[in-house]
Amino acid sequence: MGNICRRIQQSTRVQQVSRAEPDMAEHKKGEHEQSNDLTTVCQLDDLPENELKVFEVKGTSVLLVKEEGQIYAMGNKCTHYGAPLNTGIFCKGKIYCPWHGACFNAKTGDIEEFPGIDPIPAYATQIDQTTNEIKINLTANNKQKGNSFTKPLSKSDDANENIVVIIGSGALRLKSIRSIFKSLKRSLGFY
């Protein structure tokens, strides 16, 4: 397997970005770009292959990693217990939490393996070909609701009177019960 998956032991220092204002200059639209509100984070040469680096961008801690030439930008905090993801393992587009092994898709922020509770924020990236700068859009690609990033798991149907039994334990059971109660509260008009 070689160096496909490497654990990066780095200090958890947060590097201040020298230029954290949106770049409103003309630029080629990236594949995942949502708006022109791009912020320069660093030079492409500042991000070595397979190295996890944290940058403070407009008050947000952003984790950047380059794997096989692809740049990923995501939140640096695990949604389970808040572990710094930059001290974890990055392999094949996935970031693994160093504390309890939660795994997130770096491109979408989705939970790949529990005990993560919610997805992490994932940000669109773009490389400016003229200046060789890595830029991100701080509007997360995944839907934000309050402070957590959630995706709808199902739709409720008031006419459905089926009984749901959840067998098992662990994070998946907890997430299922939480989703059901949220759906019930919403359908009963509590929020």
C-alpha positions as a printed NumPy array, in Angstrom:
array([[  0.   ,   0.   ,   0.   ],
       [  2.958,   2.286,   0.418],
       [  2.291,   5.844,   1.522],
       [ -1.393,   5.949,   0.551],
       [ -2.464,   6.315,   4.186],
       [ -0.15 ,   8.128,   6.54 ],
       [ -0.707,   9.406,  10.031],
       [  0.517,  12.968,  10.166],
       [  1.93 ,  14.003,  13.538],
       [  1.829,  17.79 ,  13.533],
       [  1.433,  20.442,  16.123],
       [ -2.103,  21.73 ,  16.391],
       [ -1.069,  25.347,  15.922],
       [ -3.396,  27.408,  13.808],
       [ -1.654,  29.389,  11.115],
       [ -2.986,  32.91 ,  10.641],
       [ -3.845,  33.681,   7.046],
       [ -2.209,  36.857,   5.854],
       [ -4.929,  37.682,   3.333],
       [ -8.358,  36.644,   4.55 ],
       [-10.524,  39.086,   2.617],
       [-12.74 ,  37.834,  -0.216],
       [-11.085,  38.028,  -3.617],
       [-13.627,  39.657,  -5.916],
       [-11.333,  39.643,  -8.962],
       [-12.395,  37.794, -12.093],
       [-11.662,  34.089, -11.838],
       [-12.61 ,  30.852, -13.487],
       [-15.514,  29.194, -11.667],
       [-14.598,  25.981,  -9.868],
       [-16.492,  22.735, -10.164],
       [-18.123,  23.059,  -6.724],
       [-18.222,  26.844,  -6.373],
       [-21.456,  28.347,  -5.077],
       [-20.734,  32.084,  -5.229],
       [-17.992,  34.627,  -5.92 ],
       [-17.275,  35.019,  -2.192],
       [-13.879,  33.318,  -2.315],
       [-11.218,  33.777,   0.339],
       [ -7.533,  33.188,  -0.28 ],
       [ -6.146,  30.728,   2.251],
       [ -2.57 ,  29.988,   1.14 ],
       [ -0.292,  29.339,  -1.803],
       [ -0.49 ,  25.905,  -3.411],
       [  3.189,  25.34 ,  -2.524],
       [  2.346,  25.896,   1.191],
       [  0.296,  22.676,   1.212],
       [  2.486,  19.581,   0.734],
       [  0.911,  16.342,  -0.487],
       [ -0.854,  14.336,   2.297],
       [ -0.17 ,  16.937,   5.002],
       [ -3.027,  18.164,   7.193],
       [ -2.856,  21.925,   7.807],
       [ -5.19 ,  24.178,   9.781],
       [ -5.855,  27.786,   8.803],
       [ -7.887,  30.432,  10.607],
       [-10.093,  32.04 ,   7.947],
       [-12.47 ,  34.815,   9.03 ],
       [-12.763,  33.302,  12.506],
       [-13.344,  29.767,  11.19 ],
       [-10.867,  26.929,  11.722],
       [-10.464,  25.262,   8.307],
       [ -8.562,  22.034,   7.702],
       [ -6.873,  21.755,   4.29 ],
       [ -5.296,  18.661,   2.791],
       [ -3.992,  17.81 ,  -0.661],
       [ -4.247,  14.191,  -1.765],
       [ -3.274,  13.086,  -5.272],
       [ -3.514,  16.719,  -6.415],
       [ -7.091,  17.16 ,  -5.09 ],
       [ -7.545,  19.927,  -2.486],
       [-10.061,  19.325,   0.321],
       [-11.288,  21.967,   2.802],
       [-13.384,  21.037,   5.815],
       [-14.111,  21.883,   9.434],
       [-11.388,  20.897,  11.889],
       [-13.653,  19.762,  14.744],
       [-15.163,  16.278,  15.11 ],
       [-18.899,  16.392,  15.769],
       [-18.667,  13.603,  18.356],
       [-16.51 ,  15.132,  21.118],
       [-14.819,  18.039,  19.349],
       [-11.437,  16.44 ,  18.683],
       [ -9.09 ,  18.36 ,  16.355],
       [ -9.26 ,  16.456,  13.066],
       [ -5.848,  17.73 ,  11.953],
       [ -4.277,  15.234,  14.381],
       [ -6.218,  12.345,  12.829],
       [ -5.677,  10.214,   9.754],
       [ -6.528,  11.204,   6.171],
       [ -6.854,   8.418,   3.61 ],
       [ -8.546,   8.192,   0.201],
       [-10.727,  11.282,   0.649],
       [-11.755,  10.475,   4.221],
       [-10.723,  12.039,   7.529],
       [-10.632,   9.843,  10.655],
       [-10.977,  11.35 ,  14.134],
       [ -7.973,  10.628,  16.385],
       [-10.054,  10.107,  19.555],
       [-12.816,   7.613,  18.706],
       [-12.4  ,   6.827,  15.013],
       [-15.351,   8.747,  13.551],
       [-14.89 ,   9.041,   9.794],
       [-16.093,  11.827,   7.483],
       [-16.084,  12.248,   3.709],
       [-13.755,  15.189,   3.046],
       [-15.605,  16.302,  -0.089],
       [-19.173,  16.267,   1.292],
       [-18.639,  16.275,   5.074],
       [-20.944,  13.243,   5.401],
       [-20.5  ,  10.717,   8.198],
       [-18.85 ,   7.579,   6.833],
       [-18.429,   5.809,  10.186],
       [-19.798,   6.52 ,  13.664],
       [-19.556,   7.751,  16.44 ],
       [-19.776,  11.099,  14.619],
       [-23.126,  12.723,  15.349],
       [-23.501,  15.22 ,  12.5  ],
       [-21.574,  15.828,   9.283],
       [-18.68 ,  18.294,   9.374],
       [-18.7  ,  21.434,   7.218],
       [-17.177,  20.919,   3.765],
       [-16.056,  23.905,   1.689],
       [-15.661,  24.382,  -2.056],
       [-12.058,  24.913,  -3.125],
       [-10.472,  26.498,  -6.147],
       [ -6.901,  27.031,  -7.309],
       [ -6.268,  30.362,  -9.005],
       [ -4.153,  29.382, -12.022],
       [ -2.576,  32.84 , -12.368],
       [ -1.485,  33.366,  -8.741],
       [ -1.291,  29.69 ,  -7.62 ],
       [ -3.444,  30.519,  -4.577],
       [ -5.843,  28.113,  -2.883],
       [ -9.202,  29.799,  -2.344],
       [-12.265,  28.556,  -0.514],
       [-15.905,  29.52 ,  -0.29 ],
       [-16.748,  29.726,   3.434],
       [-20.377,  28.867,   2.731],
       [-20.41 ,  25.16 ,   3.508],
       [-21.493,  22.848,   0.675],
       [-23.65 ,  20.829,   3.04 ],
       [-26.83 ,  22.282,   4.529],
       [-26.434,  24.235,   7.76 ],
       [-29.16 ,  24.371,  10.405],
       [-28.229,  26.249,  13.564],
       [-24.782,  25.111,  14.644],
       [-25.017,  21.58 ,  13.259],
       [-24.898,  20.377,   9.71 ],
       [-27.825,  18.089,   9.082],
       [-29.26 ,  16.202,   6.171],
       [-32.843,  15.032,   6.083],
       [-33.024,  11.301,   6.776],
       [-36.678,  10.832,   5.89 ],
       [-39.991,  12.607,   5.453],
       [-42.785,  12.198,   7.954],
       [-46.25 ,  11.067,   6.948],
       [-49.045,  11.964,   9.393],
       [-51.301,   9.27 ,   7.895],
       [-48.752,   6.54 ,   8.612],
       [-49.538,   4.686,  11.858],
       [-46.722,   2.122,  11.649],
       [-44.836,   1.332,  14.834],
       [-41.06 ,   1.681,  14.758],
       [-38.9  ,  -0.587,  16.912],
       [-35.201,   0.168,  17.157],
       [-33.065,  -2.794,  18.165],
       [-29.43 ,  -2.367,  19.033],
       [-27.207,   0.142,  20.741],
       [-24.551,   2.687,  20.052],
       [-24.402,   5.841,  18.019],
       [-26.684,   4.692,  15.195],
       [-29.491,   3.886,  17.651],
       [-29.062,   7.285,  19.3  ],
       [-29.097,   9.083,  15.938],
       [-32.229,   7.177,  14.852],
       [-34.129,   7.974,  18.034],
       [-33.081,  11.622,  17.858],
       [-34.295,  11.896,  14.255],
       [-37.639,  10.281,  15.087],
       [-38.271,  12.612,  18.039],
       [-37.345,  15.678,  15.975],
       [-39.764,  14.571,  13.291],
       [-42.526,  13.981,  15.873],
       [-41.999,  17.367,  17.52 ],
       [-42.091,  19.078,  14.129],
       [-45.298,  17.295,  13.097],
       [-46.947,  18.169,  16.437],
       [-46.012,  21.836,  16.05 ],
       [-43.48 ,  22.136,  18.908],
       [-40.969,  23.811,  16.561]])
